[in-house]
Amino acid sequence: MKNRKQGLWLISLFICLTLCLDILTFMTPAKDFSETENRTLAKSPEISFDALSNGSFADGAEDYFSDHFAYRDRWSAITFYVRSLLGQREMNGVYIGEDNYLFLIPSEPNSAALQKNIDAINDFAAYRDDINQCMAIIPNSAFIMKHKLPKHAPVPDQSEQLGTIKGKLKNITFTDVTDTLLSHNSEDLYYHTDHHWTSLGAYHAFIKIADDLQIDASACRYDIHTVTDTFEGTLSSKSGSHIYKDTIEIYVPKTDIDYNITYSDGSGAKGSMYERECLETKDKYAVFLGGNHPVVQIKTTADTQRHLLIIKDSYANSFVQFLTPYFDEIVLADPRYCYDSIETFVNHQGITDILYLYNLDTFQTDTSIADFLCITPNTD
Amino acid sequence: MSLSHLFFVFLFLPVSLILYKAVPQKCKNIILLLLSIIFIAWGNPSDLILIVCSILFNYFTALELGNFFESGKKALKNIVLFTGVASNLLLLVFFKYWAFLWENFGGIFGISRGVSVPTAPVGISFFTFSVISCLFDVSRGKEKPVKNLLDFALYVTFFPKVVSGPIVPYHQMVRQLNARTVTAESLEEGIRRFIVGLSKKVMLSNSLGIFYNAITKLPTDSLSTVSAWLGALFYSFMLYFDFSGYSDMAIGLGEVFGFSFSKNFDYPYISKSMTDFWRRWHISLGSWFRDYVYIPLGGSRCAKPRIILNLSIVWLLTGIWHGANWTFLVWGVYNGILLILEKFILDRILKKIPAALRIAMTFLFTVIGWVIFFSDSLSGALKFIGRMFGIGNGVLIDSSALYYLSSGGILLLIAAFGAAPIMSMLGGRLARSNNIFVNIVSVILFALLLVGCTACMISDTYTSFLYAQF
């Protein structure tokens, strides 16, 4: 008799635990979007004869259940602790480095797309050789901050990859910031918990790129403000490591030059490129320009007669703060979201300079630049 | 649906348990059958059509075989048996091997275009073997055919075992269909075994898989010796914990519903010879081939050349059962050759070798076998094995090997411990103790395992979408 009673403990516990979590899962109002994972969560599946018979209802129900599972985000932190206890130094594509540094493991280059993009860039450079065209591809933290990686962690030689890209480019000035960044790699050039670079990293690169952009950056001084010290970036959520919180600084040039900024998907012009509301959300890096937009237009009172087009990924978002004193107009176009062709910009907005600004990981996997640069000879 | 998916563990299983408990005794089989049908139809309802056809066909075939056995009509019985088994095998060949046969041998008949075969229903290799065991058992008079069609359907479709085994032979399950009791002990033991199996799968196997995938993604040409060994070891343990984990889950769930199935794995990595290994690895498959192929062929009670032939047939079939690829066939042959060598030549020598060395040697041969098993092609397998012995590259250790050793070394050690009997000896002692304090500790430990499993199952669906943020 004694054994019988004891015998039911585990099965009762199992049923209680699972049912309680089920109830919590279904009682909590469903979220549409996960800020931690930065993606739209599965919607509740629709029941229909078709959906049931082709299995899409089953897939949908399973996805919905795991996407909306109670305390979903906290469970991943448990996995992180268990796996790090077991000595695992990489989780979900993120290296767990020293001093709470997290590194995105660079992805395999998409060589076909890369070649196509480079060809398109070369073609465009030849086609509009009247425009000063520059490119800076920023190596990633896993390469620059190598000394913080887990011991022996394999990382591609990004310096070599950049060399290969540089070798293929024609009629375009390529700025290699690798050595500059390497010489400063004892500083916080990248966030610990996010895959972006810090304003400091962008600043060092800016000083180097300024020469090729033919601007004199040496005289400018900056007001440096810390806007948050509780930033947990994408790498934190991807790996499940919630140990460290980053600080975001902004660099405001000390000039009397004013600007206003317009987003193609926003309403009206604004007086600042920093979006303070974004500091209240999870993705605090969006304080720069409010995240990614198809096109961003900045008009300044610099009066230099120069109009810059930046073709970019999100590394440029924290870089553009250094540029306002030197151009009358800065247009940022993100080919991944912008479906206009480059000609719309160069023909109508009197562009005098073009800067390609990407981080190496995105640049080597991008599949949208070539289409953006496609020249259609018959446009008005 | 998979036994190791969040949806199964948190919804399907608790609901099944409660329903099963709630219905009266005479409805228990019907509820299990209903649950099994939902389980199978869940992801792909069209799979049901084939399974229902197979059930009907084999149910009537078995009845007929039973009649012929009773009435002693041997010739007719054998014809029906042959037709029945052949039909089942044809179905299996069509779904599993047709595309492969076509691709490799179509050319002989001057056919070069590809062929499209509908995707195989889940668990076809497993349920086909189950029904064949039924036909044999009935025709041999070992067991009577099941009179109730629904009970027969439950034998074929019982959800814990239908997708990935074990292959429960008819004679083991048939009497339990209508005479089984669920006791508190069996419930307790069953759920414990299920949690252990789940942990093996989602905590150990999946983590080991991360390393295996990372290493095999490296170009084989520049793999150092240590990296290649690590890759092979990660795979060996991953496969063991994956498969034995699934088996534990199935056996545990069987127990929860009152069925008692034999174990499918018995610490294969401490085997002292390949013969021993095959008594410990995927036992249900080995016994199936023994009972329904090897023994009908004459088994070991014939002349030496005939035994060698019998063994070769069995191992060729065992290899190809695992999948339609040359690598599986060669892996089967590789095992067959080792077993034949052991049986006829090495037997006496082996007895003189100390046990520890024999275990190490058996493990070595097993791991090499797994490399053939996991490679996509034979040339890939040869290349990989070459790297393991420093052929072609000659680099003993490189920085990626050091990295995977430091990042995955502890996991590998834990895996090695987990694959040895010591862990389950401790666990069993803990679970079956009569001391109330020990009981509480054991319940807490198993609850913690369940929490760990849940965390891992959720992390596996965790996909931070970075692209939009770059």
Interface residues (C-beta under 8 A of the other chain):
Chain A: K2 N3 R4 K5 Q6 G7 L8 W9 L10 I11 L13 F14 I15 L17 T18 L19 L21 D22 T36 E37 N38 R39 L52 S53 G55 A58 D59 A61 E62 D63 F65 S66 D67 F69 R72 W75 S76 I78 T79 V82 R83 L86 G87 Q88 R89 E90 N92 L104 P150 K151 H152 A153 P154 H195 T234 S237 K238 G240 D283 Y285 G291 N292 D313 S314 Y315 N359 D361 T362
Chain B: M1 H5 L6 F7 V9 F10 L11 L13 P14 L17 I18 W42 G43 N44 P45 S46 T183 A184 E185 L187 E188 I191 R192 I195 M203 S207 I210 A214 L218 V256 S399 S400 L402 Y403 S406 S407 G408 G409 I410 L411 I414 N434 I436 N439 V443 F446 A447 L450 V451 G452 T454 A455 C456 M457 I458 S459 T461 Y462 T463 S464 F465 L466 A468 Q469 F470
